[in-house]
Amino acid sequence: MNKPGIATAIPKRRYRFGEFTVVILDEIKSNDGIDYHLIMAVVRGTDPDPGVYITAERTPQAGTGTGDYTMRIVMRDGSEVLGTSNEWKDIEVFANEALDIVSRVLQLTDEVPYRLM
């Protein structure tokens, strides 16, 4: 899995979403050369490793009007860029959009995320 290289991070939000625990990390120091703004990690049950990540990465061309943040989904079988936006700087906007993506990808459409932290 091509998971984010997280050296240190601070958990800012935690949710229960069906059988999954979802954590949003901030103040991320990475060891893979990517400038992460926020990372959502999705863990199933008692599995020690997240199976899905949604990232908001600062784009190299930040400040040029093309979108300062790139959203990416990272799963066990690869990763895909989902788009760019300035909106993902805000943790609320990022959380809402990332939870919607997780809901669709993991087929949790009948579940409602419950914020724990």
N, C-alpha and C positions, 0 to 999 in steps of 0.2 A: 504494500500500500504506500502510496506517495503522500504520506500525512505531513502536516505542517511541522516544521522543526521548532518546537517551543522549548526555549531554554528556561524562561520564567514568564509568568503571567498572573494576573489577579482576577479571580472569579467575580463578576459583577452581577450576574443574574443566574438563577437556577429555576428550572421548570420540571414538573412531572408531566409527561405527555404519553398517555397510555402506559405501556410497559417500559418506556424510555425515560432516562434522565437527560435533560438538556442543560448545558452550562454555557454561558457567554463569558468569554475571557477578554480582558482589556489590559492595557499597559504591557504589551507583549514584547519580549526580547526573543528574537529568533536566532537559530543557528543555521538557517538555510538560505540566507541572503534575501529573504522576502520581507518587506516592511508591512507587517500585519497591523491593521487598526483594531479589528475585532475578529474573534473566532468563536463560532458556535460549535461545540462538540456534542455529539449525540451518542449516548451509551445505552445499550440494551441490557436490562436486568442487572445482573451482577458481573457482566463481562468487564474485565479491567480496562480494555481499550475501546475508545470510541470507534464506531463503524462508519460514521458520517461526520464530515466537517463542512461547515459553510464559513467562508472567510470573506472579510472585507479588507482588501489589500490596497495600500496607497500606490497609485499608478506612477510610473516614472515621469510621465508628462503632467503631473499634478499642477494645477494653476493655469492650464492652457485653455480651459473651457470645455475640454472633451470628457470630463468626468474624473474626479480626483480619486475615486475608489472603484476597484474592480471586485465584483462578487464572484466567487468560485465555489463549486461543490466538489468535495474530495471524498471518494468512496473507495472501497477495497479494489475495485476494478479500474480505477483511473480518476481523472478529474476533468472538469469542464468549466470554462468561463461562462457565466450567466449574463454578464453585462457590466456596464460602468455607470456610475452616478455620483453626484455630490451628496445625495440624500443619505447615503450609508454612513456618513460621519456621525449621525445621530443614532444612539444606541436603540431608541424606541423604534425608529423606522427600520433599522437593520433587524431587530428582533422580530418585528411583525412579518417582514418579508421572508426572513430565513425560516421562521416557524411555518409559514405557508408552504415553502418549498419542501421542508421536512415532512409536512402533512401529506403532500402529494406523492413524494418519492417513497415514503414508508407506508403509504395507504392508510393513514390515520384520519381519514376524513370524518369519521364518526366520533373522534376523540376531541377534547378541548384541552389545550395546554393550561396547566395550573401553576401559577408562579409561586415558588417557594422562597425565593430570596431576591 
